[in-house]
Every structure is written in C-alpha cells, then in structure tokens.
Amino acid sequence: MTEKQSNRWMINVVVFFVVVVLVGFSIAPIVESALESQRSPDAAQSPQALPSGQQRADLENTARGYELVLQREPENQTALRGLVDARIALGDIKGTVEPLETLAELNPGQPSYTILLAQTKQYLGDREGAAQAYRNLLEENPGDMNALKGLSDLLTQQERPEAAVNLLTDVIDSAPQVNQVKPGSVNVPAVQLLLGEVYAQQSRFEEAITTLDASIKGSPQDFRPVLAKAIVLQRQGKADEAKPLFSQAESLAPAQYKDQVKKIATANAASPSPSAPASPAGASDAEAPAE
C-alpha cells in the first residue's frame, strides 16, 4: 500500500467516528463548533448503516480472511488495516482496538495511528486508555495538536479543567526549548488558541481573552483566534467589541469559511447570552482536528 493510500485509509476510519484528522490546518473547539453549527445537515458526516444479510456475511468472511493472514503474519499491515475496516463496517468497534494497537506500535513515525487508537478508546468509554495513548504520543511529539486537543478534552470531561490548563501552559512554556532542539515542533499560537477555549469553557473570560490576544499576536493572519475572541466577547454581551472582530475574521478566513464566519456573526448578534458558555448555543462538542 502506498503512502497516499495509507493516508486515505486512516482518514476514512476517522470519518466513521465523526472526527477529522487534518494535516496543516486545525480548528480549536470554540471555532469548530461554531462553524459546524452553520453547516447544512446534508454536509454532515454520519456513521454508515450496519450491513445485513449477504453483505454482513461477506464482511464476516473478509474479516476471517484477514484474521487467518495475521495468524501467519502478525505484522502484515495490509491485513491489519483491512481487519479494522471490516470490523468497523460490522459495527465491531471494540474489535478494532487490538489491530490499531499493533499498527500504532509498528508505525511510531505516523502519529495518526496512535490518534486513531486513542479516539477509538475514547469512543468506547475507556478514558484512561485514551489518555495514556495521547500521553505516549506527547512524550515523542509534545506539540502534536491532535493529542493535545484529545487529552485536554478528556481532562475537562473528567472535571479536571485545571489539569487541562496546566497541560497546555506547560507546552507553551517549554516551547522555546523544544523548538530550539527541533524547529517547528510546537505551534505556540495554535496551543494558545486551544488554551483560550479551555478558559472560555470555564467562564474564565479574562484569561481566555488574554490568551487569545497572544495567539492573535503570534499568528496575525490566522482567522481562528480572532473569531474565537469575537465569540467570547459576544457571549459576554459585548456586541460592540465583537463586531469588528467578526469582520476581521471574515476578511482573514479562507474562501471556504467566509460565509460560515458571516453566519456565525449574525447568529451570535441575534441571541447574545452573557451567562452562556463561550461556544454558540446549540453547538455540539465535536472532536477537533488539529494540526
């Protein structure tokens, strides 16, 4: 299997879990949830229906075939990926854990496998297993945004927001040393954007704004922290301060996001709620791809 085919396979698996692993362009939760709320229902990805009858029988036979191959060649990656695909199609998400663990071990240079494993464990309710997978990846890649997003989300879900804050501030504080050893390892403005979201979720708005300002300063052409700041201000009832930031975010946004940014500004202006969470009302807590 070529590298291009392997990447396509991994993306297909992630889409099944209704998450997206993007390379080079991440969106923090506060921004992604806002953008997601403006997408048309037809554009949303949803898990495929489970097979029945002959189709299910064929998939079971396919899975058994891959299992037989792996008995002889336990590190056959084509068979491992095929088995994951077949078990997903059968609705056997738990059955994907073992082959994903093997793929992650065999491909330490491809973080996507470990991310898939962590997301699968999280999907199955194994938060500790998911957290450990994220930590393992962060030991080798301290600036991996998918792992930082996943682990900070888990800590927040476990009602440990301060641990999430400490995780992200530690990464920011250590970034100069890490980037000196390996340039580009930690994207500080992106981590600040994620930290701003954690603060906003806890209604720590002053800290959120300060952190987002730092992200804007570090990446002035990025629309995401500008949009995030506008949303936070709008949810505080500061519509006059938010309005020019929405306009700035729209101006900076890539073409495919401009209309959505405009809709977000309109939606927030129509229903400001100072006591509400920073994310727009009705937005779901979707997994956020990150770079």
C-alpha positions in Angstrom: 0.0 0.0 0.0 1.4 3.4 -1.0 1.7 6.3 1.5 -1.2 8.1 -0.3 -3.4 5.0 0.0 -2.5 4.6 3.7 -3.4 8.2 4.5 -6.7 7.8 2.7 -7.5 4.7 4.7 -6.8 6.5 8.0 -9.0 9.4 7.1 -11.8 7.1 6.2 -11.6 5.5 9.6 -11.6 8.8 11.4 -14.6 10.0 9.4 -16.5 6.9 10.7 -16.0 8.2 14.2 -17.3 11.6 13.2 -13.9 13.3 13.7 -11.4 14.6 11.2 -7.6 14.4 11.4 -6.3 17.3 9.2 -2.7 17.9 8.3 -1.6 21.5 8.5 -4.9 23.2 9.4 -6.5 22.7 12.8 -9.6 24.4 14.3 -9.9 24.8 18.1 -13.3 23.6 19.6 -14.8 27.1 20.1 -14.2 27.8 16.4 -15.1 24.4 15.0 -18.3 24.1 17.0 -19.4 27.5 15.6 -18.5 26.5 12.1 -20.2 23.2 12.5 -23.4 24.8 13.6 -23.6 26.7 10.3 -23.1 23.7 8.0 -26.1 22.3 6.2 -27.4 19.0 7.5 -26.6 17.4 4.2 -22.9 18.2 4.6 -22.6 16.5 8.0 -20.8 13.1 8.0 -22.6 10.3 9.8 -21.7 6.7 10.5 -22.8 4.3 7.9 -25.7 1.9 8.5 -24.8 -1.5 9.7 -24.9 -4.2 7.0 -27.4 -7.1 7.0 -27.9 -10.4 5.1 -25.4 -11.3 2.4 -23.4 -8.1 2.9 -22.8 -8.9 6.5 -21.9 -12.5 5.7 -19.4 -11.2 3.1 -17.8 -8.8 5.6 -17.6 -11.6 8.2 -15.8 -13.8 5.7 -13.5 -10.9 4.8 -12.6 -10.3 8.5 -11.9 -14.1 9.0 -9.6 -14.0 5.9 -7.6 -11.2 7.4 -7.5 -12.9 10.8 -6.0 -16.0 9.1 -3.4 -13.9 7.4 -2.5 -12.3 10.7 -2.1 -15.7 12.4 0.7 -16.4 9.9 2.0 -12.8 9.6 1.0 -10.8 12.7 2.7 -7.7 11.4 1.1 -7.7 8.0 -0.1 -4.1 7.8 -2.4 -4.5 4.9 -4.2 -7.3 6.8 -4.3 -5.2 9.9 -5.9 -2.2 8.1 -8.3 -4.5 6.3 -9.4 -6.1 9.6 -10.0 -2.7 11.1 -12.1 -1.7 8.1 -14.1 -4.9 8.2 -14.8 -4.7 11.9 -15.9 -1.1 11.6 -18.3 -2.0 8.8 -19.7 -4.8 11.0 -20.1 -2.4 13.9 -17.5 -4.2 16.0 -15.7 -1.1 17.2 -14.2 -2.9 20.2 -12.6 -5.4 17.8 -10.6 -2.6 16.2 -8.6 -1.9 19.3 -6.1 -4.7 19.0 -5.2 -4.2 15.4 -4.9 -0.5 15.9 -2.6 -1.0 18.8 -0.4 -3.1 16.6 -0.5 -0.5 13.8 0.5 2.2 16.3 3.4 0.1 17.5 4.6 -0.7 14.0 4.4 3.0 12.9 5.9 5.2 15.6 6.6 7.8 12.9 2.9 8.1 12.0 1.1 9.7 14.9 -2.3 9.3 13.1 -2.3 5.6 14.2 -2.0 6.5 17.8 -4.6 9.2 17.5 -7.0 6.7 15.9 -6.3 4.3 18.7 -6.9 7.0 21.4 -10.1 8.2 19.7 -11.4 4.6 19.5 -10.8 4.0 23.2 -12.4 7.3 24.0 -15.4 6.3 21.8 -15.7 3.0 23.8 -15.6 4.8 27.1 -12.0 3.8 28.0 -10.9 7.3 29.1 -7.8 6.1 30.9 -6.7 4.1 27.9 -7.3 7.0 25.6 -5.4 9.4 27.9 -2.4 7.1 28.1 -2.3 6.8 24.3 -2.4 10.6 24.0 0.4 10.9 26.6 2.5 8.3 24.9 2.3 10.4 21.7 3.1 13.6 23.5 6.2 12.2 25.0 7.6 11.9 21.5 5.7 14.8 19.9 5.0 17.4 22.6 3.4 19.7 20.1 1.0 17.3 18.4 -2.2 19.2 18.3 -4.5 16.2 17.9 -3.1 14.7 21.1 -3.2 18.0 23.0 -6.8 18.5 21.9 -7.8 14.9 22.8 -6.1 14.9 26.2 -7.3 18.4 27.2 -10.8 17.3 26.3 -10.6 14.2 28.4 -9.3 16.1 31.4 -12.2 18.6 31.0 -14.7 15.7 30.7 -13.3 14.3 33.9 -13.9 17.6 35.6 -10.2 18.4 35.8 -10.1 21.7 33.9 -7.0 22.9 35.9 -5.1 19.8 34.7 -6.0 20.7 31.1 -4.8 24.3 31.7 -1.6 23.0 33.2 -1.0 20.6 30.3 -1.3 23.4 27.7 0.6 26.1 29.7 3.4 23.6 30.2 3.6 23.0 26.5 3.6 26.8 25.8 6.3 27.4 28.5 8.6 24.7 27.2 8.1 25.6 23.5 11.3 27.7 23.2 13.5 24.9 24.3 11.6 22.2 22.3 11.6 24.3 19.2 15.3 25.0 19.6 16.1 21.3 19.5 13.6 20.6 16.7 12.3 23.7 15.0 8.5 23.8 14.4 7.7 21.1 16.9 5.3 23.3 18.9 2.9 25.8 17.2 2.5 28.2 20.1 -0.4 30.3 18.7 -2.3 27.1 18.0 -1.8 25.8 21.6 -2.8 29.3 22.9 -6.0 29.0 20.8 -6.8 25.7 22.5 -5.9 27.1 25.9 -8.3 30.0 25.3 -11.1 27.5 24.6 -10.4 25.7 27.9 -10.6 29.0 29.8 -13.8 30.0 27.9 -15.4 26.7 28.8 -14.8 27.5 32.4 -16.2 31.1 32.0 -12.7 32.4 32.8 -13.3 35.1 30.2 -10.5 37.5 31.1 -7.9 34.7 30.9 -9.5 33.5 27.7 -9.2 36.9 26.1 -5.6 37.4 27.2 -4.6 34.0 25.8 -6.4 34.6 22.5 -4.8 38.0 22.2 -1.4 36.3 22.5 -2.5 33.8 19.8 -3.5 36.7 17.5 -0.2 38.4 18.1 1.7 35.2 17.3 -0.3 34.4 14.2 -1.8 37.7 12.9 -3.0 36.2 9.6 -5.0 33.4 11.2 -8.7 34.0 11.4 -9.3 31.4 14.1 -8.2 33.2 17.3 -9.8 36.4 16.0 -13.1 34.5 15.5 -12.7 32.8 18.9 -12.2 36.2 20.6 -15.2 37.6 18.9 -17.4 34.7 20.1 -16.2 35.0 23.7 -16.9 38.8 23.7 -20.3 38.2 22.1 -21.3 35.6 24.7 -20.3 38.2 27.4 -22.8 40.6 25.8 -20.0 42.9 24.4 -21.5 43.1 20.9 -19.8 46.4 20.1 -16.4 45.0 20.8 -17.1 41.7 19.0 -18.5 43.2 15.8 -15.2 44.5 14.3 -13.5 41.2 15.2 -16.1 39.2 13.3 -15.5 41.4 10.3 -11.7 40.9 10.7 -12.1 37.2 11.0 -14.2 37.1 7.8 -11.6 39.1 6.0 -8.8 36.7 7.1 -10.7 33.5 6.6 -10.0 31.2 3.6 -12.7 31.4 1.0 -14.4 28.2 2.1 -15.0 29.6 5.6 -16.0 33.2 4.8 -19.8 32.5 4.5 -19.8 30.5 7.7 -18.0 33.2 9.6 -20.5 35.7 8.4 -23.4 33.4 9.6 -21.7 32.9 12.9 -21.5 36.7 13.4 -25.2 37.1 12.5 -26.4 34.2 14.7 -24.4 35.4 17.7 -25.6 39.0 17.3 -29.2 37.8 17.2 -29.0 35.9 20.5 -26.3 37.2 22.9 -26.3 35.5 26.2 -23.7 36.7 28.8 -24.3 33.8 31.1 -24.0 31.1 28.5 -20.8 29.1 27.7 -18.4 30.6 25.2 -19.4 28.3 22.4 -22.6 29.3 20.4 -25.9 28.0 21.7 -26.8 24.7 20.2 -23.3 23.8 19.0 -22.2 20.2 19.7 -18.9 19.3 21.4 -17.4 17.8 18.3 -13.8 16.4 18.2 -11.5 18.9 16.8 -8.9 18.2 14.2 -5.7 19.8 14.8 -2.5 20.0 13.3 
